[in-house]
Amino acid sequence: MIQDITRFSFPTIVVFGPGAIQQLPECLSEAGIKKPLLVTDPGLKQTEAYSKVTKALKGANIEFGVFAGVHPNPLDEDVENSAKIYQSEGCDGVIGLGGGSALDTAKVVAVRAKHEQPLSDFEAQAGGYKLITNQLPPIIAIPTTAGTGSEVGRGAVITVPSLGRKVLIFSPMLMPTRTIVDPELTVSLPPFLTAATGMDAFTHNLESLTAPIFHPICDAIAVGGIELVWKYLERAVTDGTDIEARGNMMIAAMMGAIAFQKDLGATHSLAHPLSSEFNLHHGLANAVCLPAVMRFNRDAALEQYTRVASIMGIDVRDMSQTEAADKAAEETAALNKRIGLPSQLRDCKVPEDALPGLSKKAFEDSCHLTNPRTCTQEDLLRLYQESW
Ligand SMILES: [Fe+2]
């Protein structure tokens, strides 16, 4: 299944398969890009994935600009600095290469290329998508992790230090024109990042499934994504060269991002301030907080968690739904352990006295509004404390 390069769309056009990166020149031509700006991060510039991309471009005599300074939690200055190169090099499209940070930055560079307002004006919650009116240059997304699913998403998250928080920018125009999903680009991703990004994908699928919004199509996709993570994440962490596991994790990540158009839940509200305040990896922050949130949500998502328990291989036939849901939370914590992630926030350099301040920020984050159980700020503090 994971041997050939194939194309599918849902609705992003995805070029998928080992070696798919060879089709980059074709994708640029289809998108009408003559000179792309390649947006990536400093770590990735040293990797084989970067060499493969630049080799594909040079092999087709395609000139390109480069910005390789994206921060792990991308900053507004990353967008502004990329945009300067975009203009000075006379680029006409962007390639995002990397994890969610590089992909999100590339998307917002496309916004910046055609709009002059401060980035915070585009914030989704304040209706900023209405300001994204000019046709954006085409965006090519090339993920090198299997986590955020930003490659098929219409949103981008950028940290604006002057506001002290992350800003979500959303527009249908942010959907990449082409996405190249090549599992060979992820083989050098170290076990920790494979595990943390994989748990982000898991959390997307799980929180989408339990979000109390009627969307049976997204629910079915989320169930499929959970199945793939459960089957392949541990394999991808154990053996980074397992292309079947890598490819299926990339599919699971895309499924998570498609499913979460339903919205997310409290885990993401808890995770966002942990990244902006303590630079905790987003996937790790989700992984650590998720078991406590599942226990908190138990009675509000019995049916979904029972289904998840069954996917996890638990024989739920002689169990009550409550027992099955408890088991699903336990198994999630056990998976974290098996893939080498810390189980508590105290092991992630988050001081206990920061939890009240974090809970205030988590409450301001909108993700918990679609949590299956309503959350107060005190609930979020208790969830942090339980996860600490
Ligand atoms: Fe996430």
Boltz pocket constraint, residues with backbone or C-beta under 6 A from the ligand:
constraints:
  - pocket:
      binder: B
      contacts: [[A, 148], [A, 200], [A, 204], [A, 268], [A, 282], [A, 286]]
      max_distance: 6.0
